[in-house]
């Protein structure tokens, strides 16, 4: 299960540019990407999450809060 909360960036009331997900035990970047962006190639989604969170690799930890950027078509 992906816990998602919409977070608005303070840019004059624009639409939120990202949401957040709290990593649950047993989740990976791949599973989070597949669940949050079902219409997008998971490889592209994983890369976008890595870039948004300045992650050098693919490891995530339970309790970690990740930014999930808005992607076209998502």
Backbone atoms as SQL, in Angstrom:
CREATE TABLE atoms (id INTEGER PRIMARY KEY, chain TEXT, resi INTEGER, resn TEXT, atom TEXT, x REAL, y REAL, z REAL);
INSERT INTO atoms VALUES
  (1, 'A', 1, 'UNK', 'N', 0.846, -1.167, 0.000),
  (2, 'A', 1, 'UNK', 'CA', 0.000, 0.000, 0.000),
  (3, 'A', 1, 'UNK', 'C', 0.895, 1.235, 0.000),
  (4, 'A', 2, 'UNK', 'N', 0.549, 2.226, -0.791),
  (5, 'A', 2, 'UNK', 'CA', 1.279, 3.481, -0.848),
  (6, 'A', 2, 'UNK', 'C', 0.452, 4.528, -0.136),
  (7, 'A', 3, 'UNK', 'N', 1.071, 5.160, 0.851),
  (8, 'A', 3, 'UNK', 'CA', 0.399, 6.240, 1.551),
  (9, 'A', 3, 'UNK', 'C', 0.774, 7.521, 0.822),
  (10, 'A', 4, 'UNK', 'N', -0.217, 8.211, 0.282),
  (11, 'A', 4, 'UNK', 'CA', 0.052, 9.391, -0.530),
  (12, 'A', 4, 'UNK', 'C', -0.667, 10.583, 0.071),
  (13, 'A', 5, 'UNK', 'N', 0.045, 11.675, 0.156),
  (14, 'A', 5, 'UNK', 'CA', -0.552, 12.929, 0.621),
  (15, 'A', 5, 'UNK', 'C', -0.184, 14.019, -0.369),
  (16, 'A', 6, 'UNK', 'N', -1.167, 14.765, -0.801),
  (17, 'A', 6, 'UNK', 'CA', -0.894, 15.863, -1.727),
  (18, 'A', 6, 'UNK', 'C', -0.274, 17.024, -0.961),
  (19, 'A', 7, 'UNK', 'N', 0.761, 17.578, -1.526),
  (20, 'A', 7, 'UNK', 'CA', 1.455, 18.692, -0.908),
  (21, 'A', 7, 'UNK', 'C', 1.539, 19.813, -1.926),
  (22, 'A', 8, 'UNK', 'N', 1.102, 20.986, -1.541),
  (23, 'A', 8, 'UNK', 'CA', 1.130, 22.113, -2.469),
  (24, 'A', 8, 'UNK', 'C', 2.374, 22.946, -2.234),
  (25, 'A', 9, 'UNK', 'N', 3.039, 23.270, -3.301),
  (26, 'A', 9, 'UNK', 'CA', 4.189, 24.152, -3.248),
  (27, 'A', 9, 'UNK', 'C', 3.663, 25.575, -3.240),
  (28, 'A', 10, 'UNK', 'N', 4.240, 26.402, -2.402),
  (29, 'A', 10, 'UNK', 'CA', 3.776, 27.787, -2.278),
  (30, 'A', 10, 'UNK', 'C', 4.270, 28.612, -3.457),
  (31, 'A', 11, 'UNK', 'N', 3.566, 28.491, -4.568),
  (32, 'A', 11, 'UNK', 'CA', 3.903, 29.244, -5.777),
  (33, 'A', 11, 'UNK', 'C', 2.653, 29.940, -6.294),
  (34, 'A', 12, 'UNK', 'N', 2.085, 30.792, -5.475),
  (35, 'A', 12, 'UNK', 'CA', 0.921, 31.543, -5.915),
  (36, 'A', 12, 'UNK', 'C', -0.308, 30.692, -6.137),
  (37, 'A', 13, 'UNK', 'N', -0.495, 29.616, -5.374),
  (38, 'A', 13, 'UNK', 'CA', -1.700, 28.814, -5.470),
  (39, 'A', 13, 'UNK', 'C', -1.758, 27.904, -6.675),
  (40, 'A', 14, 'UNK', 'N', -0.624, 27.626, -7.316),
  (41, 'A', 14, 'UNK', 'CA', -0.624, 26.718, -8.457),
  (42, 'A', 14, 'UNK', 'C', -0.990, 25.313, -8.006),
  (43, 'A', 15, 'UNK', 'N', -1.369, 24.504, -8.961),
  (44, 'A', 15, 'UNK', 'CA', -1.646, 23.101, -8.723),
  (45, 'A', 15, 'UNK', 'C', -0.423, 22.441, -8.078),
  (46, 'A', 16, 'UNK', 'N', -0.602, 21.471, -7.177),
  (47, 'A', 16, 'UNK', 'CA', 0.550, 20.796, -6.574),
  (48, 'A', 16, 'UNK', 'C', 1.453, 20.201, -7.643),
  (49, 'A', 17, 'UNK', 'N', 2.736, 20.349, -7.458),
  (50, 'A', 17, 'UNK', 'CA', 3.714, 19.839, -8.416),
  (51, 'A', 17, 'UNK', 'C', 4.207, 18.447, -8.044),
  (52, 'A', 18, 'UNK', 'N', 3.889, 18.018, -6.834),
  (53, 'A', 18, 'UNK', 'CA', 4.277, 16.692, -6.401),
  (54, 'A', 18, 'UNK', 'C', 3.357, 16.238, -5.275),
  (55, 'A', 19, 'UNK', 'N', 3.361, 14.941, -5.057),
  (56, 'A', 19, 'UNK', 'CA', 2.698, 14.378, -3.882),
  (57, 'A', 19, 'UNK', 'C', 3.805, 13.689, -3.089),
  (58, 'A', 20, 'UNK', 'N', 3.468, 13.136, -1.953),
  (59, 'A', 20, 'UNK', 'CA', 4.464, 12.427, -1.171),
  (60, 'A', 20, 'UNK', 'C', 3.963, 11.023, -0.872),
  (61, 'A', 21, 'UNK', 'N', 4.902, 10.136, -0.648),
  (62, 'A', 21, 'UNK', 'CA', 4.584, 8.768, -0.245),
  (63, 'A', 21, 'UNK', 'C', 5.523, 8.387, 0.885),
  (64, 'A', 22, 'UNK', 'N', 4.969, 7.789, 1.914),
  (65, 'A', 22, 'UNK', 'CA', 5.778, 7.262, 3.009),
  (66, 'A', 22, 'UNK', 'C', 6.054, 5.795, 2.713),
  (67, 'A', 23, 'UNK', 'N', 7.323, 5.451, 2.663),
  (68, 'A', 23, 'UNK', 'CA', 7.727, 4.085, 2.339),
  (69, 'A', 23, 'UNK', 'C', 7.280, 3.147, 3.456),
  (70, 'A', 24, 'UNK', 'N', 6.614, 2.075, 3.049),
  (71, 'A', 24, 'UNK', 'CA', 6.161, 1.034, 3.976),
  (72, 'A', 24, 'UNK', 'C', 7.131, -0.149, 3.904),
  (73, 'A', 25, 'UNK', 'N', 7.167, -0.960, 4.950),
  (74, 'A', 25, 'UNK', 'CA', 8.021, -2.147, 4.968),
  (75, 'A', 25, 'UNK', 'C', 7.738, -3.006, 3.736),
  (76, 'A', 26, 'UNK', 'N', 8.790, -3.439, 3.083),
  (77, 'A', 26, 'UNK', 'CA', 8.656, -4.308, 1.917),
  (78, 'A', 26, 'UNK', 'C', 8.527, -3.573, 0.592),
  (79, 'A', 27, 'UNK', 'N', 8.385, -2.259, 0.617),
  (80, 'A', 27, 'UNK', 'CA', 8.259, -1.514, -0.636),
  (81, 'A', 27, 'UNK', 'C', 9.629, -1.193, -1.228),
  (82, 'A', 28, 'UNK', 'N', 9.627, -1.005, -2.533),
  (83, 'A', 28, 'UNK', 'CA', 10.818, -0.599, -3.272),
  (84, 'A', 28, 'UNK', 'C', 10.442, 0.606, -4.124),
  (85, 'A', 29, 'UNK', 'N', 11.445, 1.256, -4.695),
  (86, 'A', 29, 'UNK', 'CA', 11.137, 2.356, -5.611),
  (87, 'A', 29, 'UNK', 'C', 10.275, 1.854, -6.760),
  (88, 'A', 30, 'UNK', 'N', 10.568, 0.658, -7.233),
  (89, 'A', 30, 'UNK', 'CA', 9.814, 0.086, -8.351),
  (90, 'A', 30, 'UNK', 'C', 8.344, -0.089, -7.981),
  (91, 'A', 31, 'UNK', 'N', 8.059, -0.639, -6.801),
  (92, 'A', 31, 'UNK', 'CA', 6.661, -0.877, -6.418),
  (93, 'A', 31, 'UNK', 'C', 5.920, 0.439, -6.184),
  (94, 'A', 32, 'UNK', 'N', 6.611, 1.421, -5.626),
  (95, 'A', 32, 'UNK', 'CA', 5.999, 2.736, -5.417),
  (96, 'A', 32, 'UNK', 'C', 5.706, 3.388, -6.758),
  (97, 'A', 33, 'UNK', 'N', 6.668, 3.331, -7.672),
  (98, 'A', 33, 'UNK', 'CA', 6.485, 3.924, -9.002),
  (99, 'A', 33, 'UNK', 'C', 5.333, 3.244, -9.748),
  (100, 'A', 34, 'UNK', 'N', 5.282, 1.926, -9.706),
  (101, 'A', 34, 'UNK', 'CA', 4.227, 1.186, -10.410),
  (102, 'A', 34, 'UNK', 'C', 2.846, 1.508, -9.838),
  (103, 'A', 35, 'UNK', 'N', 2.758, 1.667, -8.518),
  (104, 'A', 35, 'UNK', 'CA', 1.470, 1.960, -7.887),
  (105, 'A', 35, 'UNK', 'C', 1.028, 3.399, -8.123),
  (106, 'A', 36, 'UNK', 'N', 1.968, 4.336, -8.084),
  (107, 'A', 36, 'UNK', 'CA', 1.612, 5.749, -8.196),
  (108, 'A', 36, 'UNK', 'C', 1.452, 6.207, -9.647),
  (109, 'A', 37, 'UNK', 'N', 2.190, 5.586, -10.552),
  (110, 'A', 37, 'UNK', 'CA', 2.155, 5.967, -11.970),
  (111, 'A', 37, 'UNK', 'C', 1.793, 4.751, -12.821),
  (112, 'A', 38, 'UNK', 'N', 0.584, 4.224, -12.716),
  (113, 'A', 38, 'UNK', 'CA', 0.241, 2.979, -13.419),
  (114, 'A', 38, 'UNK', 'C', 0.268, 3.088, -14.944),
  (115, 'A', 39, 'UNK', 'N', 0.151, 4.276, -15.487),
  (116, 'A', 39, 'UNK', 'CA', 0.132, 4.444, -16.944),
  (117, 'A', 39, 'UNK', 'C', 1.507, 4.770, -17.522),
  (118, 'A', 40, 'UNK', 'N', 2.533, 4.766, -16.684),
  (119, 'A', 40, 'UNK', 'CA', 3.879, 5.168, -17.105),
  (120, 'A', 40, 'UNK', 'C', 4.832, 3.989, -16.966),
  (121, 'A', 41, 'UNK', 'N', 5.819, 3.916, -17.844),
  (122, 'A', 41, 'UNK', 'CA', 6.858, 2.891, -17.751),
  (123, 'A', 41, 'UNK', 'C', 7.539, 3.033, -16.383),
  (124, 'A', 42, 'UNK', 'N', 7.546, 1.987, -15.552),
  (125, 'A', 42, 'UNK', 'CA', 8.137, 2.094, -14.214),
  (126, 'A', 42, 'UNK', 'C', 9.597, 2.553, -14.220),
  (127, 'A', 43, 'UNK', 'N', 10.331, 2.246, -15.278),
  (128, 'A', 43, 'UNK', 'CA', 11.738, 2.696, -15.345),
  (129, 'A', 43, 'UNK', 'C', 11.810, 4.211, -15.363),
  (130, 'A', 44, 'UNK', 'N', 10.922, 4.846, -16.119),
  (131, 'A', 44, 'UNK', 'CA', 10.889, 6.310, -16.165),
  (132, 'A', 44, 'UNK', 'C', 10.427, 6.884, -14.834),
  (133, 'A', 45, 'UNK', 'N', 9.447, 6.247, -14.217),
  (134, 'A', 45, 'UNK', 'CA', 8.917, 6.712, -12.936),
  (135, 'A', 45, 'UNK', 'C', 9.959, 6.606, -11.835),
  (136, 'A', 46, 'UNK', 'N', 10.691, 5.489, -11.798),
  (137, 'A', 46, 'UNK', 'CA', 11.746, 5.311, -10.795),
  (138, 'A', 46, 'UNK', 'C', 12.789, 6.404, -10.958),
  (139, 'A', 47, 'UNK', 'N', 13.195, 6.672, -12.190),
  (140, 'A', 47, 'UNK', 'CA', 14.190, 7.716, -12.440),
  (141, 'A', 47, 'UNK', 'C', 13.679, 9.078, -11.968),
  (142, 'A', 48, 'UNK', 'N', 12.428, 9.385, -12.251),
  (143, 'A', 48, 'UNK', 'CA', 11.848, 10.665, -11.827),
  (144, 'A', 48, 'UNK', 'C', 11.822, 10.776, -10.302),
  (145, 'A', 49, 'UNK', 'N', 11.483, 9.693, -9.610),
  (146, 'A', 49, 'UNK', 'CA', 11.470, 9.705, -8.140),
  (147, 'A', 49, 'UNK', 'C', 12.889, 9.872, -7.609),
  (148, 'A', 50, 'UNK', 'N', 13.843, 9.158, -8.205),
  (149, 'A', 50, 'UNK', 'CA', 15.240, 9.293, -7.776),
  (150, 'A', 50, 'UNK', 'C', 15.712, 10.740, -7.930),
  (151, 'A', 51, 'UNK', 'N', 15.411, 11.351, -9.058),
  (152, 'A', 51, 'UNK', 'CA', 15.845, 12.727, -9.301),
  (153, 'A', 51, 'UNK', 'C', 15.159, 13.701, -8.346),
  (154, 'A', 52, 'UNK', 'N', 13.868, 13.533, -8.103),
  (155, 'A', 52, 'UNK', 'CA', 13.117, 14.444, -7.231),
  (156, 'A', 52, 'UNK', 'C', 13.600, 14.378, -5.783),
  (157, 'A', 53, 'UNK', 'N', 14.181, 13.234, -5.405),
  (158, 'A', 53, 'UNK', 'CA', 14.616, 13.034, -4.026),
  (159, 'A', 53, 'UNK', 'C', 16.131, 13.004, -3.881),
  (160, 'A', 54, 'UNK', 'N', 16.842, 13.291, -4.964),
  (161, 'A', 54, 'UNK', 'CA', 18.310, 13.313, -4.967),
  (162, 'A', 54, 'UNK', 'C', 18.878, 11.991, -4.460),
  (163, 'A', 55, 'UNK', 'N', 18.321, 10.885, -4.951),
  (164, 'A', 55, 'UNK', 'CA', 18.769, 9.556, -4.559),
  (165, 'A', 55, 'UNK', 'C', 19.825, 9.061, -5.536),
  (166, 'A', 56, 'UNK', 'N', 20.943, 8.590, -5.013),
  (167, 'A', 56, 'UNK', 'CA', 22.013, 8.076, -5.862),
  (168, 'A', 56, 'UNK', 'C', 21.739, 6.631, -6.294),
  (169, 'A', 57, 'UNK', 'N', 20.954, 5.911, -5.508),
  (170, 'A', 57, 'UNK', 'CA', 20.663, 4.515, -5.822),
  (171, 'A', 57, 'UNK', 'C', 19.186, 4.226, -5.679),
  (172, 'A', 58, 'UNK', 'N', 18.885, 2.947, -5.557),
  (173, 'A', 58, 'UNK', 'CA', 17.497, 2.549, -5.507),
  (174, 'A', 58, 'UNK', 'C', 16.991, 2.134, -4.143),
  (175, 'A', 59, 'UNK', 'N', 17.815, 2.296, -3.104),
  (176, 'A', 59, 'UNK', 'CA', 17.392, 1.859, -1.770),
  (177, 'A', 59, 'UNK', 'C', 16.512, 2.901, -1.109),
  (178, 'A', 60, 'UNK', 'N', 15.411, 2.428, -0.524),
  (179, 'A', 60, 'UNK', 'CA', 14.531, 3.270, 0.289),
  (180, 'A', 60, 'UNK', 'C', 14.262, 2.501, 1.583),
  (181, 'A', 61, 'UNK', 'N', 13.848, 3.236, 2.604),
  (182, 'A', 61, 'UNK', 'CA', 13.689, 2.643, 3.928),
  (183, 'A', 61, 'UNK', 'C', 12.310, 2.944, 4.494),
  (184, 'A', 62, 'UNK', 'N', 11.740, 2.000, 5.244),
  (185, 'A', 62, 'UNK', 'CA', 10.430, 2.246, 5.859),
  (186, 'A', 62, 'UNK', 'C', 10.445, 3.538, 6.677),
  (187, 'A', 63, 'UNK', 'N', 9.391, 4.325, 6.498),
  (188, 'A', 63, 'UNK', 'CA', 9.281, 5.603, 7.189),
  (189, 'A', 63, 'UNK', 'C', 9.819, 6.772, 6.395),
  (190, 'A', 64, 'UNK', 'N', 10.605, 6.502, 5.371),
  (191, 'A', 64, 'UNK', 'CA', 11.160, 7.563, 4.525),
  (192, 'A', 64, 'UNK', 'C', 10.021, 8.195, 3.719),
  (193, 'A', 65, 'UNK', 'N', 10.012, 9.517, 3.647),
  (194, 'A', 65, 'UNK', 'CA', 8.989, 10.232, 2.883),
  (195, 'A', 65, 'UNK', 'C', 9.615, 10.659, 1.560),
  (196, 'A', 66, 'UNK', 'N', 9.010, 10.227, 0.470),
  (197, 'A', 66, 'UNK', 'CA', 9.508, 10.528, -0.864),
  (198, 'A', 66, 'UNK', 'C', 8.613, 11.520, -1.570),
  (199, 'A', 67, 'UNK', 'N', 9.218, 12.435, -2.308),
  (200, 'A', 67, 'UNK', 'CA', 8.469, 13.302, -3.212),
  (201, 'A', 67, 'UNK', 'C', 8.180, 12.516, -4.478),
  (202, 'A', 68, 'UNK', 'N', 6.943, 12.585, -4.928),
  (203, 'A', 68, 'UNK', 'CA', 6.534, 11.929, -6.170),
  (204, 'A', 68, 'UNK', 'C', 6.131, 13.035, -7.144),
  (205, 'A', 69, 'UNK', 'N', 7.007, 13.349, -8.101),
  (206, 'A', 69, 'UNK', 'CA', 6.716, 14.448, -9.020),
  (207, 'A', 69, 'UNK', 'C', 5.543, 14.155, -9.934),
  (208, 'A', 70, 'UNK', 'N', 4.869, 15.216, -10.337),
  (209, 'A', 70, 'UNK', 'CA', 3.786, 15.083, -11.317),
  (210, 'A', 70, 'UNK', 'C', 4.431, 14.730, -12.658),
  (211, 'A', 71, 'UNK', 'N', 3.955, 13.660, -13.271),
  (212, 'A', 71, 'UNK', 'CA', 4.466, 13.246, -14.579),
  (213, 'A', 71, 'UNK', 'C', 3.349, 13.383, -15.596),
  (214, 'A', 72, 'UNK', 'N', 3.695, 13.692, -16.842),
  (215, 'A', 72, 'UNK', 'CA', 2.664, 13.752, -17.876),
  (216, 'A', 72, 'UNK', 'C', 1.909, 12.425, -17.957),
  (217, 'A', 73, 'UNK', 'N', 0.601, 12.499, -17.990),
  (218, 'A', 73, 'UNK', 'CA', -0.221, 11.311, -18.112),
  (219, 'A', 73, 'UNK', 'C', -0.491, 10.597, -16.806),
  (220, 'A', 74, 'UNK', 'N', 0.012, 11.162, -15.710),
  (221, 'A', 74, 'UNK', 'CA', -0.228, 10.476, -14.424),
  (222, 'A', 74, 'UNK', 'C', -1.330, 11.130, -13.636);
